[in-house]
Amino acid sequence: MSSAALARLLDFGTTLSFDSLLIARHGRIVLDAYYGRRAADLPHVMNSATKAVIGTLAAIAYKDGLLDRLNHPALEFFSDRSVALDLPGGRSIADFDDKRKAITVQSLLDMTSGIDWTEQSKRLETFIEMERSPDWIKFILDRPMSATPGDIFNYNSGNSHLVSAIITKLTGMSALDYAKARLFGPLGIGASSWRHDPQGITTGGNGLSMLPRDMAKIGYLYLRNGEWKDKRLLPPDWINRISHATVNTNSSGEPDMRYSNFFWALPNKHVYMAVGYHCQLIMIFPELDIVAVTTARDFCSLSKLADYISSAVKSEGALPSDPAGADLLANKIREISSRRRYDDPVPQSQEMVRHPNG
């Protein structure tokens, strides 16, 4: 990868209030830069990129046989719950209408559950209502249906929170504890903080904090088709579905954007990614053998960032020595890392989810 092109990429990050930018190619870290004096030392809130980790845990449960099939009806995991809907005293899950019964784990993973929900661009009403409710699972299950499951993409953090609860049902552990045992542990990911709802269920839509290098390990697991140190952690068909995502997100800002298994994909850019509010990204470029990670405090164009990264690749082999380019990159890294932009590089305020259309 061109040192001069990487230096330009760092400048691009400056305009978007990046906190970090990490790029690994062919299994080696090419760039590991931090915008500020303390940014390398503290985990960063991943916002909605958390969903990709929840999805990864579901994939592990599926591979291990705990989840029998991805088209398992989701409501069967909540047969012990009652819901209010419009009936006095509530009614059981068994009384739900056919549309609601047709929600599967896969339709949750693809954001096609059909649950009525508003959480796109600047309209976050339902997400905010869920976070303020005393019982998030009950709140989600109480929502009316607005579409037939599997038909229409509608971004919904309630979907991923239900998947977190399903993981707990399957494993007897919180998603955080299951991650420590089956994902973070094998990948060598250290202590990570993760929020939970009032009932102690690990938040499925947001709330995970992680070091950029640990985020890159998640991406590298996908880049290596679900294998880590010659041990398979994820089923190949899970990753194939993501890398060939077909669920149309109907995004006016990114019309080619597709979705599957809590990952976003830009097929025309040959990249798929975990995406969080304010450009928290894990980007996987299978054809270029690249994982890129950004943490930031502002929105960014996913297409433009993908182009910047792809254009920095100049050869499959080693490039000729470029002392001037190497000096330019080294000076740029020193410049951005010496700035005192923030007292605390990790956003601690209540985070929101934002659709890339916004």
Disulfide bonds with the S-S distance in Angstrom:
Cys279-Cys300 2.00
